[in-house]
Amino acid sequence: MPDNWIHLCIDMQRMFAEQTAWHVPWMATVAPQIVELSGRYAERTVFTRFVPPPTADAMPGMWRNYYEKWPMMTGECLLPELMDIVADLKSFAPPARFFNK
C-alpha cells in the first residue's frame, strides 16, 4: 500500500445505528469489519459525523422541505449524543480524527 492512503469512515453514528427515524439496519452487519480496520489503522482513520441543522427553517430551498418531513432529526429534537460515533469506534480517537459535516 502507498503511504498516502486514509480510511475514511462515513457516518458510523448512533443516529443511524439506534432506533431513530434514520435507523440503518445494515450497520450492525458491517460494524465488525469497520472496527477491525479502524483498530489496525487508527492513525489513518477519519470518522465523518453528519451534523443535522438546528431546525428545518435553517435550511435553504428543498432542504427545508426535506427537514420539515424529518423534524425529529433536526438539532432541536435529536439528542446531541446521537450525533456521536458508535461506542465500538470511540476508543480509536485519537489518533483517529473527526470531520464534522
MOPAC internal coordinates of N, CA, C and O (Angstrom, degrees):
PM7 1SCF
backbone

  N    0.0000 0     0.00 0     0.00 0    0    0    0
  C    1.4615 1     0.00 0     0.00 0    1    0    0
  C    1.5362 1   109.16 1     0.00 0    2    1    0
  O    1.2310 1   120.45 1   -38.56 1    3    2    1
  N    1.3281 1   116.74 1   141.44 1    3    2    1
  C    1.4673 1   118.90 1   174.56 1    5    3    2
  C    1.5252 1   110.51 1   -66.95 1    6    5    3
  O    1.2310 1   120.63 1   -17.87 1    7    6    5
  N    1.3039 1   116.41 1   162.13 1    7    6    5
  C    1.4689 1   120.91 1  -177.21 1    9    7    6
  C    1.5278 1   114.08 1   -80.59 1   10    9    7
  O    1.2310 1   119.57 1   177.18 1   11   10    9
  N    1.3154 1   118.43 1    -2.82 1   11   10    9
  C    1.4680 1   119.87 1  -173.08 1   13   11   10
  C    1.5282 1   114.18 1  -109.10 1   14   13   11
  O    1.2310 1   119.62 1  -158.90 1   15   14   13
  N    1.3215 1   118.32 1    21.10 1   15   14   13
  C    1.4603 1   120.03 1  -178.98 1   17   15   14
  C    1.5281 1   110.18 1   -91.08 1   18   17   15
  O    1.2310 1   121.01 1   -23.68 1   19   18   17
  N    1.3335 1   115.67 1   156.32 1   19   18   17
  C    1.4648 1   121.49 1   173.38 1   21   19   18
  C    1.5278 1   109.00 1  -132.53 1   22   21   19
  O    1.2310 1   121.68 1   -23.16 1   23   22   21
  N    1.2959 1   114.39 1   156.84 1   23   22   21
  C    1.4688 1   121.72 1   171.96 1   25   23   22
  C    1.5200 1   106.11 1   -99.34 1   26   25   23
  O    1.2310 1   120.23 1   -72.18 1   27   26   25
  N    1.3074 1   117.17 1   107.82 1   27   26   25
  C    1.4563 1   123.04 1   179.35 1   29   27   26
  C    1.5215 1   107.55 1   -96.52 1   30   29   27
  O    1.2310 1   120.93 1   -69.71 1   31   30   29
  N    1.2967 1   115.83 1   110.29 1   31   30   29
  C    1.4695 1   122.56 1  -175.72 1   33   31   30
  C    1.5244 1   108.22 1  -103.44 1   34   33   31
  O    1.2310 1   121.03 1   -71.34 1   35   34   33
  N    1.3267 1   115.63 1   108.66 1   35   34   33
  C    1.4609 1   121.57 1  -169.74 1   37   35   34
  C    1.5321 1   112.53 1   -91.12 1   38   37   35
  O    1.2310 1   121.05 1   -61.56 1   39   38   37
  N    1.3175 1   115.60 1   118.44 1   39   38   37
  C    1.4670 1   124.07 1   165.63 1   41   39   38
  C    1.5324 1   115.40 1    52.43 1   42   41   39
  O    1.2310 1   120.09 1  -138.64 1   43   42   41
  N    1.3140 1   117.43 1    41.36 1   43   42   41
  C    1.4698 1   120.19 1   173.95 1   45   43   42
  C    1.5323 1   107.70 1   -82.46 1   46   45   43
  O    1.2310 1   121.73 1  -110.42 1   47   46   45
  N    1.3166 1   114.29 1    69.58 1   47   46   45
  C    1.4552 1   122.11 1  -171.62 1   49   47   46
  C    1.5213 1   111.48 1  -111.08 1   50   49   47
  O    1.2310 1   122.03 1   -23.02 1   51   50   49
  N    1.3275 1   113.72 1   156.98 1   51   50   49
  C    1.4533 1   120.25 1   179.50 1   53   51   50
  C    1.5225 1   112.05 1   -59.87 1   54   53   51
  O    1.2310 1   119.55 1   147.38 1   55   54   53
  N    1.3266 1   118.47 1   -32.62 1   55   54   53
  C    1.4717 1   120.29 1  -178.36 1   57   55   54
  C    1.5275 1   112.37 1   -63.42 1   58   57   55
  O    1.2310 1   120.55 1   158.49 1   59   58   57
  N    1.3201 1   116.55 1   -21.51 1   59   58   57
  C    1.4594 1   120.92 1   178.01 1   61   59   58
  C    1.5303 1   112.03 1  -100.70 1   62   61   59
  O    1.2310 1   120.29 1   156.47 1   63   62   61
  N    1.3218 1   117.06 1   -23.53 1   63   62   61
  C    1.4663 1   121.44 1  -177.95 1   65   63   62
  C    1.5242 1   112.55 1   -86.66 1   66   65   63
  O    1.2310 1   120.35 1   149.14 1   67   66   65
  N    1.3144 1   116.94 1   -30.86 1   67   66   65
  C    1.4630 1   121.12 1  -176.14 1   69   67   66
  C    1.5226 1   111.18 1   -96.17 1   70   69   67
  O    1.2310 1   120.96 1    -3.40 1   71   70   69
  N    1.3015 1   115.76 1   176.60 1   71   70   69
  C    1.4631 1   121.15 1  -175.16 1   73   71   70
  C    1.5273 1   111.14 1   -77.78 1   74   73   71
  O    1.2310 1   121.50 1   -98.04 1   75   74   73
  N    1.3247 1   114.74 1    81.96 1   75   74   73
  C    1.4668 1   121.95 1   174.03 1   77   75   74
  C    1.5227 1   107.38 1  -120.64 1   78   77   75
  O    1.2310 1   120.94 1    -1.66 1   79   78   77
  N    1.3062 1   115.80 1   178.34 1   79   78   77
  C    1.4714 1   120.06 1   177.13 1   81   79   78
  C    1.5242 1   111.70 1   -63.00 1   82   81   79
  O    1.2310 1   120.06 1   157.66 1   83   82   81
  N    1.3281 1   117.49 1   -22.34 1   83   82   81
  C    1.4569 1   121.73 1  -178.91 1   85   83   82
  C    1.5337 1   112.22 1  -106.83 1   86   85   83
  O    1.2310 1   120.06 1  -157.81 1   87   86   85
  N    1.3025 1   117.49 1    22.19 1   87   86   85
  C    1.4689 1   121.32 1   178.96 1   89   87   86
  C    1.5325 1   111.10 1   -55.12 1   90   89   87
  O    1.2310 1   120.92 1   -44.65 1   91   90   89
  N    1.3334 1   115.85 1   135.35 1   91   90   89
  C    1.4601 1   122.41 1   179.90 1   93   91   90
  C    1.5297 1   107.21 1  -117.51 1   94   93   91
  O    1.2310 1   119.69 1   -78.61 1   95   94   93
  N    1.3388 1   118.20 1   101.39 1   95   94   93
  C    1.4692 1   120.90 1  -174.09 1   97   95   94
  C    1.5264 1   114.78 1   -57.84 1   98   97   95
  O    1.2310 1   119.49 1   148.09 1   99   98   97
  N    1.3263 1   118.58 1   -31.91 1   99   98   97
  C    1.4596 1   120.06 1  -175.98 1  101   99   98
  C    1.5252 1   113.61 1   -72.71 1  102  101   99
  O    1.2310 1   119.69 1   170.44 1  103  102  101
  N    1.3398 1   118.20 1    -9.56 1  103  102  101
  C    1.4685 1   119.70 1   179.21 1  105  103  102
  C    1.5257 1   111.54 1   -59.04 1  106  105  103
  O    1.2310 1   120.25 1   142.29 1  107  106  105
  N    1.3061 1   117.12 1   -37.71 1  107  106  105
  C    1.4691 1   120.32 1   179.17 1  109  107  106
  C    1.5233 1   111.18 1   -63.57 1  110  109  107
  O    1.2310 1   120.09 1   148.90 1  111  110  109
  N    1.3155 1   117.43 1   -31.10 1  111  110  109
  C    1.4659 1   121.87 1  -179.76 1  113  111  110
  C    1.5265 1   111.82 1   -74.09 1  114  113  111
  O    1.2310 1   119.99 1   138.28 1  115  114  113
  N    1.3280 1   117.62 1   -41.72 1  115  114  113
  C    1.4638 1   120.85 1  -176.17 1  117  115  114
  C    1.5278 1   113.53 1   -87.43 1  118  117  115
  O    1.2310 1   120.13 1   162.93 1  119  118  117
  N    1.3241 1   117.36 1   -17.07 1  119  118  117
  C    1.4683 1   121.00 1  -175.28 1  121  119  118
  C    1.5298 1   114.00 1   -55.03 1  122  121  119
  O    1.2310 1   118.54 1   136.17 1  123  122  121
  N    1.3267 1   120.39 1   -43.83 1  123  122  121
  C    1.4767 1   118.26 1  -179.34 1  125  123  122
  C    1.5286 1   113.34 1   -59.25 1  126  125  123
  O    1.2310 1   119.65 1   141.44 1  127  126  125
  N    1.3153 1   118.27 1   -38.56 1  127  126  125
  C    1.4594 1   120.63 1   178.91 1  129  127  126
  C    1.5273 1   111.26 1   -68.83 1  130  129  127
  O    1.2310 1   120.70 1   143.13 1  131  130  129
  N    1.3162 1   116.27 1   -36.87 1  131  130  129
  C    1.4635 1   120.17 1   179.48 1  133  131  130
  C    1.5266 1   110.28 1   -69.33 1  134  133  131
  O    1.2310 1   120.38 1   139.80 1  135  134  133
  N    1.3247 1   116.88 1   -40.20 1  135  134  133
  C    1.4645 1   120.99 1   176.48 1  137  135  134
  C    1.5311 1   109.78 1   -61.88 1  138  137  135
  O    1.2310 1   120.59 1   136.37 1  139  138  137
  N    1.3194 1   116.48 1   -43.63 1  139  138  137
  C    1.4710 1   120.98 1   179.14 1  141  139  138
  C    1.5301 1   110.96 1   -59.90 1  142  141  139
  O    1.2310 1   120.05 1   129.09 1  143  142  141
  N    1.2980 1   117.51 1   -50.91 1  143  142  141
  C    1.4609 1   121.29 1  -178.45 1  145  143  142
  C    1.5302 1   111.16 1   -64.91 1  146  145  143
  O    1.2310 1   120.47 1   136.54 1  147  146  145
  N    1.3141 1   116.71 1   -43.46 1  147  146  145
  C    1.4673 1   120.66 1   179.44 1  149  147  146
  C    1.5225 1   111.33 1   -63.19 1  150  149  147
  O    1.2310 1   120.56 1   142.09 1  151  150  149
  N    1.3065 1   116.53 1   -37.91 1  151  150  149
  C    1.4619 1   120.55 1   178.93 1  153  151  150
  C    1.5203 1   112.70 1   -67.93 1  154  153  151
  O    1.2310 1   120.22 1   141.66 1  155  154  153
  N    1.2949 1   117.19 1   -38.34 1  155  154  153
  C    1.4712 1   121.17 1   179.44 1  157  155  154
  C    1.5218 1   112.68 1   -72.29 1  158  157  155
  O    1.2310 1   120.99 1   146.37 1  159  158  157
  N    1.3455 1   115.71 1   -33.63 1  159  158  157
  C    1.4572 1   120.27 1  -173.21 1  161  159  158
  C    1.5335 1   111.73 1  -131.16 1  162  161  159
  O    1.2310 1   120.44 1  -132.15 1  163  162  161
  N    1.3071 1   116.76 1    47.85 1  163  162  161
  C    1.4728 1   120.26 1  -177.58 1  165  163  162
  C    1.5242 1   111.75 1   -57.82 1  166  165  163
  O    1.2310 1   120.27 1   143.05 1  167  166  165
  N    1.3165 1   117.09 1   -36.95 1  167  166  165
  C    1.4723 1   120.41 1  -178.71 1  169  167  166
  C    1.5261 1   112.36 1   -68.51 1  170  169  167
  O    1.2310 1   120.15 1   164.44 1  171  170  169
  N    1.3211 1   117.32 1   -15.56 1  171  170  169
  C    1.4684 1   121.84 1   179.05 1  173  171  170
  C    1.5324 1   111.65 1  -107.10 1  174  173  171
  O    1.2310 1   120.52 1  -174.57 1  175  174  173
  N    1.3136 1   116.61 1     5.43 1  175  174  173
  C    1.4609 1   121.26 1  -174.73 1  177  175  174
  C    1.5209 1   111.46 1   -96.35 1  178  177  175
  O    1.2310 1   121.23 1   -44.24 1  179  178  177
  N    1.3219 1   115.26 1   135.76 1  179  178  177
  C    1.4680 1   123.09 1   172.26 1  181  179  178
  C    1.5176 1   106.54 1  -124.21 1  182  181  179
  O    1.2310 1   120.90 1   -60.66 1  183  182  181
  N    1.3095 1   115.88 1   119.34 1  183  182  181
  C    1.4653 1   121.97 1   176.50 1  185  183  182
  C    1.5157 1   108.78 1   -93.06 1  186  185  183
  O    1.2310 1   120.29 1   -57.16 1  187  186  185
  N    1.3289 1   117.05 1   122.84 1  187  186  185
  C    1.4610 1   119.25 1   173.31 1  189  187  186
  C    1.5211 1   108.42 1   -90.22 1  190  189  187
  O    1.2310 1   121.58 1   -33.38 1  191  190  189
  N    1.3113 1   114.59 1   146.62 1  191  190  189
  C    1.4650 1   121.02 1   175.28 1  193  191  190
  C    1.5289 1   108.26 1  -128.13 1  194  193  191
  O    1.2310 1   121.60 1   -58.67 1  195  194  193
  N    1.3204 1   114.54 1   121.33 1  195  194  193
  C    1.4564 1   120.59 1   175.99 1  197  195  194
  C    1.5259 1   107.64 1   -76.99 1  198  197  195
  O    1.2310 1   120.54 1   -53.10 1  199  198  197
  N    1.3209 1   116.58 1   126.90 1  199  198  197
  C    1.4616 1   121.82 1  -179.64 1  201  199  198
  C    1.5266 1   108.05 1  -113.58 1  202  201  199
  O    1.2310 1   120.44 1   -71.46 1  203  202  201
  N    1.3397 1   116.76 1   108.54 1  203  202  201
  C    1.4730 1   119.30 1   179.55 1  205  203  202
  C    1.5247 1   111.26 1   -66.86 1  206  205  203
  O    1.2310 1   120.57 1   -20.56 1  207  206  205
  N    1.3174 1   116.51 1   159.44 1  207  206  205
  C    1.4663 1   119.89 1   178.07 1  209  207  206
  C    1.5299 1   110.28 1   -69.29 1  210  209  207
  O    1.2310 1   120.55 1   -21.39 1  211  210  209
  N    1.3199 1   116.55 1   158.61 1  211  210  209
  C    1.4707 1   118.45 1   179.59 1  213  211  210
  C    1.5288 1   112.94 1   -63.27 1  214  213  211
  O    1.2310 1   120.65 1   142.87 1  215  214  213
  N    1.3282 1   116.36 1   -37.13 1  215  214  213
  C    1.4669 1   121.82 1   178.94 1  217  215  214
  C    1.5236 1   108.50 1  -147.34 1  218  217  215
  O    1.2310 1   121.06 1   -15.28 1  219  218  217
  N    1.3148 1   115.58 1   164.72 1  219  218  217
  C    1.4708 1   119.54 1   175.11 1  221  219  218
  C    1.5227 1   110.52 1   -63.43 1  222  221  219
  O    1.2310 1   120.24 1   143.87 1  223  222  221
  N    1.3281 1   117.16 1   -36.13 1  223  222  221
  C    1.4628 1   121.50 1  -178.98 1  225  223  222
  C    1.5256 1   112.95 1   -64.20 1  226  225  223
  O    1.2310 1   120.14 1   161.30 1  227  226  225
  N    1.3344 1   117.34 1   -18.70 1  227  226  225
  C    1.4606 1   120.89 1   179.90 1  229  227  226
  C    1.5189 1   112.40 1   -76.91 1  230  229  227
  O    1.2310 1   120.50 1   171.35 1  231  230  229
  N    1.3267 1   116.64 1    -8.65 1  231  230  229
  C    1.4647 1   120.54 1  -175.63 1  233  231  230
  C    1.5307 1   111.45 1  -103.54 1  234  233  231
  O    1.2310 1   120.53 1   -32.19 1  235  234  233
  N    1.3340 1   116.60 1   147.81 1  235  234  233
  C    1.4716 1   119.98 1   178.54 1  237  235  234
  C    1.5241 1   111.59 1   -87.37 1  238  237  235
  O    1.2310 1   121.64 1   -20.72 1  239  238  237
  N    1.3162 1   114.46 1   159.28 1  239  238  237
  C    1.4662 1   122.33 1   168.75 1  241  239  238
  C    1.5158 1   115.89 1    49.75 1  242  241  239
  O    1.2310 1   121.79 1    46.30 1  243  242  241
  N    1.3312 1   114.17 1  -133.70 1  243  242  241
  C    1.4668 1   120.90 1  -176.62 1  245  243  242
  C    1.5260 1   112.67 1   -66.47 1  246  245  243
  O    1.2310 1   120.15 1   156.23 1  247  246  245
  N    1.3491 1   117.33 1   -23.77 1  247  246  245
  C    1.4544 1   118.95 1   176.98 1  249  247  246
  C    1.5307 1   110.24 1   -63.06 1  250  249  247
  O    1.2310 1   119.98 1   145.36 1  251  250  249
  N    1.3131 1   117.64 1   -34.64 1  251  250  249
  C    1.4668 1   120.13 1   176.83 1  253  251  250
  C    1.5318 1   109.60 1   -61.98 1  254  253  251
  O    1.2310 1   120.61 1   134.36 1  255  254  253
  N    1.3260 1   116.44 1   -45.64 1  255  254  253
  C    1.4735 1   119.68 1   178.05 1  257  255  254
  C    1.5189 1   110.88 1   -60.36 1  258  257  255
  O    1.2310 1   120.60 1   138.59 1  259  258  257
  N    1.3229 1   116.45 1   -41.41 1  259  258  257
  C    1.4633 1   121.38 1  -179.86 1  261  259  258
  C    1.5267 1   110.12 1   -59.11 1  262  261  259
  O    1.2310 1   120.31 1   128.70 1  263  262  261
  N    1.3238 1   117.02 1   -51.30 1  263  262  261
  C    1.4623 1   120.00 1  -177.39 1  265  263  262
  C    1.5240 1   112.91 1   -73.40 1  266  265  263
  O    1.2310 1   119.81 1   159.93 1  267  266  265
  N    1.3073 1   117.96 1   -20.07 1  267  266  265
  C    1.4692 1   119.35 1   172.00 1  269  267  266
  C    1.5239 1   110.21 1   -66.17 1  270  269  267
  O    1.2310 1   120.30 1   152.35 1  271  270  269
  N    1.3436 1   117.03 1   -27.65 1  271  270  269
  C    1.4714 1   121.27 1   176.48 1  273  271  270
  C    1.5198 1   111.96 1   -83.97 1  274  273  271
  O    1.2310 1   119.75 1   162.96 1  275  274  273
  N    1.3333 1   118.08 1   -17.04 1  275  274  273
  C    1.4708 1   123.73 1  -178.67 1  277  275  274
  C    1.5323 1   110.26 1  -126.17 1  278  277  275
  O    1.2310 1   118.91 1  -130.74 1  279  278  277
  N    1.3175 1   119.68 1    49.26 1  279  278  277
  C    1.4721 1   119.47 1  -175.25 1  281  279  278
  C    1.5289 1   112.85 1   -62.77 1  282  281  279
  O    1.2310 1   120.25 1   154.16 1  283  282  281
  N    1.3318 1   117.12 1   -25.84 1  283  282  281
  C    1.4594 1   119.91 1   180.00 1  285  283  282
  C    1.5215 1   112.46 1   -68.68 1  286  285  283
  O    1.2310 1   120.41 1   169.34 1  287  286  285
  N    1.3492 1   116.82 1   -10.66 1  287  286  285
  C    1.4581 1   121.18 1  -179.34 1  289  287  286
  C    1.5312 1   112.06 1  -107.69 1  290  289  287
  O    1.2310 1   120.54 1  -163.06 1  291  290  289
  N    1.3153 1   116.58 1    16.94 1  291  290  289
  C    1.4613 1   120.65 1   174.46 1  293  291  290
  C    1.5276 1   108.70 1   -95.55 1  294  293  291
  O    1.2310 1   121.24 1   -16.82 1  295  294  293
  N    1.3062 1   115.24 1   163.18 1  295  294  293
  C    1.4556 1   121.00 1  -177.71 1  297  295  294
  C    1.5124 1   114.84 1   -57.55 1  298  297  295
  O    1.2310 1   120.24 1   149.19 1  299  298  297
  N    1.3287 1   117.15 1   -30.81 1  299  298  297
  C    1.4639 1   118.65 1  -178.84 1  301  299  298
  C    1.5282 1   112.65 1   -73.33 1  302  301  299
  O    1.2310 1   119.71 1   162.33 1  303  302  301
  N    1.3234 1   118.16 1   -17.67 1  303  302  301
  C    1.4637 1   121.65 1  -178.13 1  305  303  302
  C    1.5328 1   113.43 1  -113.70 1  306  305  303
  O    1.2310 1   120.52 1   147.22 1  307  306  305
  N    1.3073 1   116.61 1   -32.78 1  307  306  305
  C    1.4601 1   121.16 1  -175.12 1  309  307  306
  C    1.5231 1   110.44 1   -79.01 1  310  309  307
  O    1.2310 1   120.34 1   -46.03 1  311  310  309
  N    1.3195 1   116.96 1   133.97 1  311  310  309
  C    1.4583 1   120.09 1   176.44 1  313  311  310
  C    1.5303 1   108.78 1   -62.51 1  314  313  311
  O    1.2310 1   119.47 1   -48.97 1  315  314  313
  N    1.3232 1   118.61 1   131.03 1  315  314  313
  C    1.4700 1   121.21 1  -176.65 1  317  315  314
  C    1.5306 1   113.49 1   -56.26 1  318  317  315
  O    1.2310 1   119.87 1   144.53 1  319  318  317
  N    1.3148 1   117.86 1   -35.47 1  319  318  317
  C    1.4660 1   120.07 1  -178.61 1  321  319  318
  C    1.5318 1   112.83 1   -66.40 1  322  321  319
  O    1.2310 1   119.76 1   161.30 1  323  322  321
  N    1.3354 1   118.05 1   -18.70 1  323  322  321
  C    1.4563 1   120.53 1   177.40 1  325  323  322
  C    1.5297 1   112.43 1   -72.82 1  326  325  323
  O    1.2310 1   120.33 1   166.02 1  327  326  325
  N    1.3263 1   116.97 1   -13.98 1  327  326  325
  C    1.4629 1   120.32 1   177.03 1  329  327  326
  C    1.5296 1   111.94 1   -82.21 1  330  329  327
  O    1.2310 1   120.29 1   168.07 1  331  330  329
  N    1.3202 1   117.06 1   -11.93 1  331  330  329
  C    1.4630 1   120.73 1  -179.15 1  333  331  330
  C    1.5236 1   110.70 1   -75.91 1  334  333  331
  O    1.2310 1   120.81 1   -17.68 1  335  334  333
  N    1.3254 1   116.05 1   162.32 1  335  334  333
  C    1.4567 1   119.71 1   177.12 1  337  335  334
  C    1.5236 1   109.56 1   -71.07 1  338  337  335
  O    1.2310 1   120.58 1   -18.61 1  339  338  337
  N    1.3133 1   116.49 1   161.39 1  339  338  337
  C    1.4647 1   121.66 1  -178.68 1  341  339  338
  C    1.5231 1   109.94 1   -62.93 1  342  341  339
  O    1.2310 1   120.83 1   -27.49 1  343  342  341
  N    1.3124 1   116.01 1   152.51 1  343  342  341
  C    1.4669 1   122.71 1  -173.95 1  345  343  342
  C    1.5200 1   113.15 1   -56.85 1  346  345  343
  O    1.2310 1   119.48 1   141.55 1  347  346  345
  N    1.3242 1   118.60 1   -38.45 1  347  346  345
  C    1.4659 1   121.42 1  -177.00 1  349  347  346
  C    1.5272 1   113.24 1   -64.02 1  350  349  347
  O    1.2310 1   119.63 1   163.49 1  351  350  349
  N    1.3156 1   118.31 1   -16.51 1  351  350  349
  C    1.4624 1   121.25 1  -178.59 1  353  351  350
  C    1.5282 1   113.22 1  -103.41 1  354  353  351
  O    1.2310 1   119.92 1   164.01 1  355  354  353
  N    1.3082 1   117.75 1   -15.99 1  355  354  353
  C    1.4655 1   121.07 1  -173.74 1  357  355  354
  C    1.5274 1   113.41 1   -60.08 1  358  357  355
  O    1.2310 1   120.07 1   146.44 1  359  358  357
  N    1.3166 1   117.46 1   -33.56 1  359  358  357
  C    1.4681 1   119.80 1  -175.72 1  361  359  358
  C    1.5275 1   113.05 1   -69.40 1  362  361  359
  O    1.2310 1   119.55 1   168.33 1  363  362  361
  N    1.3188 1   118.47 1   -11.67 1  363  362  361
  C    1.4636 1   121.49 1  -178.60 1  365  363  362
  C    1.5284 1   113.04 1   -85.53 1  366  365  363
  O    1.2310 1   120.62 1   173.09 1  367  366  365
  N    1.3255 1   116.41 1    -6.91 1  367  366  365
  C    1.4651 1   120.44 1  -179.55 1  369  367  366
  C    1.5274 1   110.45 1  -116.44 1  370  369  367
  O    1.2310 1   119.33 1   -54.21 1  371  370  369
  N    1.2920 1   118.88 1   125.79 1  371  370  369
  C    1.4582 1   126.42 1   -13.21 1  373  371  370
  C    1.5248 1   110.83 1   -71.89 1  374  373  371
  O    1.2310 1   118.94 1   -16.15 1  375  374  373
  N    1.2831 1   119.62 1   163.85 1  375  374  373
  C    1.4616 1   128.86 1    13.91 1  377  375  374
  C    1.5165 1   114.75 1   -83.70 1  378  377  375
  O    1.2310 1   119.33 1   166.52 1  379  378  377
  N    1.3348 1   118.89 1   -13.48 1  379  378  377
  C    1.4700 1   118.54 1   175.70 1  381  379  378
  C    1.5284 1   108.51 1   -58.98 1  382  381  379
  O    1.2310 1   121.48 1   -26.94 1  383  382  381
  N    1.3287 1   114.76 1   153.06 1  383  382  381
  C    1.4612 1   120.65 1  -176.94 1  385  383  382
  C    1.5224 1   110.08 1  -115.77 1  386  385  383
  O    1.2310 1   121.07 1   -12.86 1  387  386  385
  N    1.3233 1   115.56 1   167.14 1  387  386  385
  C    1.4554 1   122.65 1   178.82 1  389  387  386
  C    1.5235 1   109.87 1  -118.44 1  390  389  387
  O    1.2310 1   121.83 1   -33.79 1  391  390  389
  N    1.3214 1   114.10 1   146.21 1  391  390  389
  C    1.4561 1   121.22 1   172.80 1  393  391  390
  C    1.5260 1   106.36 1  -133.94 1  394  393  391
  O    1.2310 1   120.71 1   -68.00 1  395  394  393
  N    1.3247 1   116.25 1   112.00 1  395  394  393
  C    1.4683 1   121.32 1   178.13 1  397  395  394
  C    1.5110 1   108.58 1   -87.79 1  398  397  395
  O    1.2310 1   121.61 1   -45.15 1  399  398  397
  N    1.3318 1   114.52 1   134.85 1  399  398  397
  C    1.4537 1   118.41 1  -179.05 1  401  399  398
  C    1.5105 1   109.54 1  -134.92 1  402  401  399
  O    1.2310 1   120.10 1   180.00 1  403  402  401

